[in-house]
Amino acid sequence: MTFDPEDPNPDGSVSVVLRYKTGFHSCSHSDVWDCSSGSSCGTQTALEVNTVQSNTDWCLREGVMSRLLSSNAPFQLQLDGGNWISNINNIGSWKAVTLVDLRTRSDTGRANRSPQTTIIPILRVPSNCARNFNLLAFDPDGDRVECRVGRGSECNPCTPPSALSISTSCTLAYIASSGTGTYAVQLYMEDFPSQSITLTQTDGSQSSRTTSNALSKIPLQFAVIGT
């Protein structure tokens, strides 16, 4: 999931376009993103979903969602359901959370935008071969992008696989001789400003962010298969 805000409307409302990709074993699965409890996610004004069934086992979707919000206050969307592909770290249900922050940045004078990334649904690696995967990471605002494993209520549950580790610089390391099987990987990408900035909401309220404060987060989930 990534998000890209549009220019504010004269009445102070804000439109944002969110793009996402999902992969399922069957095209019958739903991929509805719901508003997290406590968030004000506005109104969904448009949704276009393109489905590509690559073969009899996999169904890939790309969605473009537009939402209209009364203000640029932060909100969260989440995708949850089940079931994950059978995996060694026993992740049964899926849950992915996106934190959207569209407040105006003091360094750019524009609304904040999310990090951007993409990956194929499954990575395959020989079980006896250590391997590093440098995940794609880019931020249109020039922010520093960091990766981490999901934690707390960001997944269901957030049990990371022992055969894999992720660095803050978004390098995924696979440990050799980990044995064959499938590992569920549930990561999050966050953007951090390169200097202390102020975020301004449409009602005039402001909030400060340092280089240690994440601005937004996007989920990145896939499977690694040791063969």
N, C-alpha and C positions, 0 to 999 in steps of 0.2 A: 504494500500500500504506500502511495506517495500522494502529496497534496500540493496544489498550486492555486493560490488565491487570485481573484480578479480584483480590479479597482473597486473601492467602496462606492456604494450607491449614494445619491444625494440625500436620502433619508437616514443614512448611517448604517443601513443594512449591508451585509457582506456576502458575496457569493464565492464558493470555493469548488474546485474540481478535484476529485479524488480518483486515482487510478490504481487498480489492483490486479494481481494475477493469482489464480488458484489452480491446484492440480488434484484430481480425484481419480479413483479407480473406475467410477461410474458417473455418467452425466446426469444421473437422477439426484445427486446430492445438491442441496441448497447452499448458496454462499451469500446469505443476507448479513450485512453489517448492521448491528444494532447499536443504539446509543447506550453507553455505559451509565450505570446508576450515578446520579448526581451531576450528570452533564446536561447541557442544553445544546442539542445538536441541530436545531433549526428544522427546516423542512426539505425533504428530498424532492427536487424539482425535475430531475431527469436521471435515467439510468440506461446505459447501453451495454449489453453483455455479448461478447463474441465467443463462441464455443468452437473448439477444435478438438475432435476426437482423433488422437494420433494413431491409436490402434484399438483392439478390443479391450485392453487393460487400462488405458489412461484417457482421461478427459481433461483438457486444459481450457481455462477460461480467462478472458481479459475483460475487465469491467471498467466503465467510466461513469462515475457518479457525480452529479451536481447537487449542491445543497445551498439553501438560502438561509442566512442567520441574521437575527436582529442586531447582533453586535459581533465584534471580533474576539470575544472572550474565549479562552481555551475550552476544548471539549474532547471527549474520547469516544471512539467507535470500536466495537469489538465483533469478531467473528468467532462463534463457538459452536460446538456440536461434536459429532463422533461418527466414525472411529478413525484413529490414526492407523496407518499401515502397521502390521504386527512388528514390534521392535524389541530390542534387547533391554532398553531402559524402561520398558513397561509404561509408555505414555499411551493412555487409552483414548481420551477425548482431545480434540483440538481446541485451542483458544489463542487468538491473536488480537492484540490491542494496539490501536494507533492513537497517539496523543497529538492533537492538532492545535497549534498555537499560531494565530493569524495576526497577532498584535503588531503594531508598527514599530520597527526597529530604529533606534537613534543613529545607528551607524550607516544604514542604507537609505533611511527615509521611506522604506517600503515594508509591506507585510512580510512576516517571516515565512520561509518556504522549507519544506522537508528535505532530508537527505534523499538520495536516489540510489537504487541498486536493482539488481536482477540476478536470478540464478535458475538453473534447471531443477526440476523437482527431485531428482535423484543423482547423487554422485557415487560412482563405483571406484573402489580402490582395492588392490591386492592386500589381503590381510597381513602378509609378512613384509609389507613395504610402507615405511614411514613416509608421510606425504604432508606438505603444507599447501593449503588452498588460500590464495590471496583474494578475498572477496571484493567485488566491485563496490566502491563507495565514492559518492560525489555529492557535494552540496552546492546548490546554485547561489547561495549567499556567501560562499567562501568560508563557511564555518569548518571547524575541525570535526570530523566524523569518527565516532568511537563505537565499538561493538561490545556486547556483553551477553551473557546467557540470561534467559528470562528468570524472573524471581517473583515470589509471592503469588499474587492473584493474576499475574500476566499470562499464565498458562495453567493447564489442568491435568497433571501437576507439572512443576518446573524441574523435573529430575534430569540433570545433564548427563550425557553418556560418559562413562569413565574412559572410553577409548579416544575421546576428543577433547581439545581445549581451544579456547578462543582468546586472542590477545585484544587489547583495546584498539590496536591498529588494524583490526579485522583480518588477521591471519588465523585460519582454522587449521589446527595441527591434528593429524591422525597418527596414533601411536602404533608402531609395528607390532606384529604378533598379538593383536587384540582378539583374534578369532573371527570366524565368519559370522555374518548376520547383519541385520539392519538396525541402524541407530537413528532415533528421532532427534533432530537438531532444532531447538527453539531459541532463536537469537533476537536481539533488538539492536537497532542502530539509532544513535542519538547524535544531535548536532550541538556543538559548543561554540560560543562566539570567540573570536580571536582577541577580543578586548572586552572590558566591562561595558555593557550597554544598558539602555533603558527601553522597556517595552511599554507602549502607550495604547490603552483601550479606547474604544470609540466614545465612552462616557467621560474621558479625560483622566481616568485613574492611571497610575504608572507603577511599574515594577522593575527593579534592577536585577540584572543578571551578570555574574562574573564569568571568567573563563572556566570555572569549575561547575557551572550550572547548565544542565542540559535544557535546550529550548523545546524540543519535540522528540518523539520517538516513533519508529516504524518497525513492524515485525518482519522477520526474515526466517522462514521455516522450510525445512527440506529434510530429506533422508540421505544418509551415507550408508552404503552397503559394502561391507568387507567380503571379498570373495576368495 
